[in-house]
Amino acid sequence: MLIQEPPTNHGFLHGAIFQTNDAEGMRALLKSKGVTVPEKVTKDAAGNLGFDVTDPSGFNLEIVQFLPNSLTGKSRGKDMPADRIADHIDHIGLLVNDRDESTKWYADNFGFVKEGDGSKMVIGSGPDRFELGVDKKNRTIDRYHVKDHLCLSVPDVPKVTAELNAKPQAKNYRTIESHQLPNGKHVDELYGPFGNRIELMEPPKPGTSDTSDTGA
């Protein structure tokens, strides 16, 4: 979803959505842990149940239970072209005020587990991850674009980058930046028309320490 609004402390990501199979149960659990939650879950315009909470850095989190008869449930998987460059989001990155504080908050309340160099947390037993970014530089709009980002999992990053650069519209956008991590993984960075950063990252290599820190 694209939303036009002024940047706030969380930059240009409006919010993050965490899916649950029991919205009311999740609301009650967070309330028992001392997290400020609404008095009840509500049904959104698409027909799904959910509620919002705010993390320690002021970032908006939506907790959503997708229902089979909602607009989301009825359209799921029907608009996925076979030629899309990625079929999985590796992680989203959020700029936080204090990584230790945020890591503890997400671990205590959601059960996320810190991995690797501590910049990421694993969500459940699946492949989804969550990056907690910190910034030693001044928090200007251009830094929001860098730290608040979306990362797509791509098996062969150089191949996909070459295909994107070959498209006629590529000349209208900022040059894709290419990196190779110490563990051999390729990570490229492209920017949308409004400057938002999207990472293209190869899946973690077995037996290596994984990090997406490109020094940005």
Buried (B, 14 or more C-beta within 10 A) or exposed (E): EEEEEEBEEBBBBBBBBBBBEEBEEBBEBBBEEEBEBEEEBEEBEBBBBBBBBEBEBEBBBBBBBBBEEBBBEEEEEEEEEEEEEBEEEBBBBBBBBEBEBBBEBBEEBBEBBBBBEEBBBBBEEEBBBBBBBEBEEEBEEEBBBBBBBBBBBBEEBBEBBEEBEEEEEBEEBEEBBBBBBEEEBBBBBBBBEEEBBBBBBBEBEEEEEBBBBBEB
